[in-house]
């Protein structure tokens, strides 16, 4: 046995493929998570510190009283304690009277924009977040709206946002790690059945062509099924070969022995007339042997073809026509004519023309040889599927022999100068290769029918 | 003519604003006097006498670095720093003030720069804000009295004792209790404002001060001098560092940390945003926080341990209570006392208490 070459160009390993896909998915997911975490962190930090800000502003607004007809702000310590919960941030504030003048606080605070509770600004070189709160007064000596503006630098916000983001990213990172580990585990465990199949096949004896019976998950089940079909085909072909070799040796032994006997007789015969008669018999025998060899080779070819050739979409009627053309009527002693019985419409089927023609020719030969006229070669389209076959008026094969007709005649009848008896075996092999059967029938009108029943072109019969 | 008069009036009106001249009260110099490699300008409210040892130690530890020290009043110091912040006044390299609220405001207004080091990182949260202002001392706000003039039975140990002494109609303490003038002294204002936040005692105290015509005057040194000379019997809210320093040389002076609560001040140092040598200033800050610096500050009572202050007391139980200490944390909460209206109200209350004739008996 020659060393086995590298079986197939090696594609990217399954694990690598999975890893790449997973990495891409995780990278995209990670990016999305990071962006989301950052956005969420910023939002959460903004919201929390905005609450502090507005809380402080409300406290300041609440501390305003009207004294001597003017607003008086008693700046509450609590408000600043609230603000100093953002421990690293500077504070600016101002209270504006109805006229827009600063009552107290930082003069640098500009009067706030209309309509926005929170807004951004700058305070001596740093960005700040500001809030405005309004309080309306309707006192005897003072009426109008007093506006409180409180602002704070954004250091704590940024820090909190970063903390939240970092927390989320840490969690995402851990999840990422866990997913990776799980993925490795999943890849390993899902590849394990393949290893099992490999081991099971490796451990087999050379002759063992039984189907693989390893428990595998559904995803690999189809692969195993395909493999099993392949093995089955191999098994069938090996069996066919074996049968063929056995048949061939059996069938060739007898005529060759007969030839040898005739030849020995001829060697001892002195009478030229009788010698001539022996020579004529030797010639007949040799011709019969030649036909037999043809048929045997044909049989082997057809059987091999049937198993190997791709099935085409063909019209069964052309098969019938070709079979009728190639049937050599003179060979048959009955001298009967072959009538073609074809439908008007095409009869489509999936098949290999050559082997079907060969099978049909064999059926026709049988009918012409053993049947009684009129002999018909017919093609039918039935709901169960297309059929091709022959019918005659003779008694045909006894019903008891139908089940093993294909093999029976090849073995039992021995060989005659005219026929090797392989016709039915070929027809049956071709029918099987097409997913159909070789069937016999006795129509109600009498006579005998042998036909190959094919599955409909769309599916199984 | 009229125009000239108006101008004159305007000038006169403008006068009070510029009343305090922006100049140091005293200056000192440490380290090499000629051709120093680096020179550092420090402005502070601490008396030179108390601060000299630590600066001298710093100069010795950093040969080649000259340190100039200017002693300022707290309000002018703040004003100068605020002006220096916008480039309208020569800038210092380090500002150390006992009026920590003003220091915090300078930081809040962006007039300082951060300094990062292991020493400042080790500071507790109360003594550092934004890595820009650092509490370097620990000084209690105390009462002092003259033991030759105040009999032991009447010696005050708390604000309640002080209130009791002032309660009788013809108390001999009337008019002889002194405290800071909060308008003249930033530290006095800070203490008074902190008191007002701490307890309701403050209201009663203010009322008692008003009724007995207590004296509001300027500056620790003057107040303590007055107690030693016997002009005042008791002084309230005096800075412990000065009192302890004087008590060491004047046995009749008794220092009392109030037993109801004791305010604890940490003088705050900051490096101005426009400082010429921030690295040198940072080095000085680190030195002040170093063991050597702590020792030098402790020697002049700028760092006072709680046991030290409570141990000096006659009837005190000696060092029980750090819980009585009320540190004044360096945080933006201090800005409240400096609010324009809040301050105006507080000072109005103060003026009402001490009357228009808030006399300051300054004796040189």
Boltz contact constraints between the chains, C-beta under 6 A:
constraints:
  - contact:
      token1: [A, 73]
      token2: [B, 341]
      max_distance: 6.0
  - contact:
      token1: [A, 75]
      token2: [B, 336]
      max_distance: 6.0
  - contact:
      token1: [A, 75]
      token2: [B, 339]
      max_distance: 6.0
  - contact:
      token1: [A, 75]
      token2: [B, 342]
      max_distance: 6.0
  - contact:
      token1: [A, 77]
      token2: [B, 333]
      max_distance: 6.0
  - contact:
      token1: [A, 77]
      token2: [B, 336]
      max_distance: 6.0
  - contact:
      token1: [A, 80]
      token2: [B, 332]
      max_distance: 6.0
  - contact:
      token1: [A, 80]
      token2: [B, 333]
      max_distance: 6.0
  - contact:
      token1: [A, 80]
      token2: [B, 336]
      max_distance: 6.0
  - contact:
      token1: [A, 81]
      token2: [B, 333]
      max_distance: 6.0
  - contact:
      token1: [A, 84]
      token2: [B, 331]
      max_distance: 6.0
  - contact:
      token1: [A, 84]
      token2: [B, 332]
      max_distance: 6.0
  - contact:
      token1: [A, 84]
      token2: [B, 333]
      max_distance: 6.0
  - contact:
      token1: [A, 88]
      token2: [B, 130]
      max_distance: 6.0
  - contact:
      token1: [A, 90]
      token2: [B, 108]
      max_distance: 6.0
  - contact:
      token1: [A, 91]
      token2: [B, 332]
      max_distance: 6.0
  - contact:
      token1: [A, 104]
      token2: [B, 339]
      max_distance: 6.0
  - contact:
      token1: [A, 104]
      token2: [B, 340]
      max_distance: 6.0
  - contact:
      token1: [A, 104]
      token2: [B, 341]
      max_distance: 6.0
  - contact:
      token1: [A, 124]
      token2: [B, 110]
      max_distance: 6.0
  - contact:
      token1: [A, 125]
      token2: [B, 110]
      max_distance: 6.0
